[in-house]
Amino acid sequence: MSTSQSDGTASASPTGRGRRLWPVLAVLVVLVAVAGYAVLRDVLDDGPKPVRLTYEVTGTATGVTIGYSTMSGGNTSTQTEQGAKLPWRKEVDVVGETRGATLTVSAGPEGGTVTCSIRAEGREPRTASAEGPFAVASCSSS
């Protein structure tokens, strides 16, 4: 619709529609910006925080063999200690989406008791015990 001005030219009549639309568009722009920031922050974040694993072996056996594996960030590391003296303790920090650990202890021919324990930070420990010559205790955590 147009109106005639005093100088004889036609002009568009403001309907008020454009005036009501800009606040909605402004709110949408702000919402998209906030959502984009949240997604970007998560993507740029360092990922999962490290978790401390504590391996422990106790008991009366002497000269035990201890084997432990740690899965961190998709990689697995395995270590063995022979002739270890008890009590024995090792702490490892693990990161990544996939985390896990195993701990195995075996007594020698003289026997005795062996108890293994894996504690993931903030969780109850996983434990196992065995007794006798060549006794084996094994525990795991994920």
N, C-alpha and C positions, 0 to 999 in steps of 0.2 A: 504494500500500500504506500502511496506517496502523497505528499501534500504540496501545495503550490506555495512558494514563498513570495514575498512582496516583489522580489526582483525577477520573478517569472521562472525560476529554475525549480526542478523537483528534487526533493531530498527524501531519504529513507526515514521512516518513522521508527524511533526506538520502541521496541515491544517490551523491554524489560527482561527478555529471555537471556540475553548475554550477561546482564547484571546478576542474574540468579545463578548462572552456570559457573562463574569463576570461583566462588568459594568451594563448590563441590570439587572442581578440578584441583584447587590448592590442597584440599584435604587428601585427595587421592595421591598427589605428588608426594606429600609428606609421608603417607603410609607406605608407598613404594620405596621411598628413601630409607625409612626405618627398617623395613623388611630386608632390603638389600644390604644394609649395614650388618644386620644380625647374621645373614647368610655368609657374608664376606668375613666377618669376625670368626665364625666357626671354621671356615675353610683355611684361614690364615693362622688359626690357633696351632700351637705346637703339637696337637693331638693328645692322646691319653697321657695322663701324668704317670710318672714312674711309681711302681709299687715295690716296697722292700720285702724280699723273701728272706726268712731266717731258717737255715738248716741247723738242726741240733742232733747230736748222738750222745747218749749216756748209757751207762751200764757198768758191769763188772768185768767184762771180757777185756783181754789185752791183745795188742797187735791186730786190731780189726782192720778190715778192708772197707772203705767207704767210697761209694760211687754216687755222683749226683749229676743231674742234667737240668738245664735251665732253658726254656724257650722264651725268647724275647724278641719282639719285632720281626717275627718270622724266621729267626735263626735259632738253632739249637746248639748249645755248648755242653759237652760232657767232660767231667773230670773224675779221676780216680786217685785216692790216697791209700796207700798200703802201709800197714804197720802203725796206723794212727793210734794215739793215746786218747782215752776218754777222760773227762767230757770233751767233746769236739763241737765247734760252732763256726758257721760261715754265713755271712750276709751278702745278698746280691740284689741290686736294683734292676727290675725288669720294666720294659716299656712296650708299647704297641698294642694292637688289637688282640693278638694271640699271645697268651702268657700261660706258662705252666712249668711244673717242676716235678722231678722224681728224686728220691733219696733211698739208697739201699745200703745196708750195713750187714756185714757177715763176720761172725766170730771165728776165731781160729780153731785149731784142733784141741786146745785146752778148754774151750767152751766158755761159759759164763752167760750173762744176760746182756742183751743189746736192745736199745729203744731208739727209734728214729722219730723225728718230728720236723714238719715243715709248717711254718706259720707265714701266711700272706698278711701283710699289713691290714689291720682292721677285721680279720677273720679268725675263726677258731682254728687252732692247730690241727693238722692231720698227723696222727701218730700210729706206730705199730711197734710191737715188741716180740722178741724171740729169746729162747734159752737153750743152751746145750752146745756141744761141739759142732762147729760149722753152721750154727743157727743163722738164719737170714731174716731180717726185718726190712720191709719195704713200704714206703708211703709216697703219696703223690698229691699234688695240689694243682688246681687250674684257676 
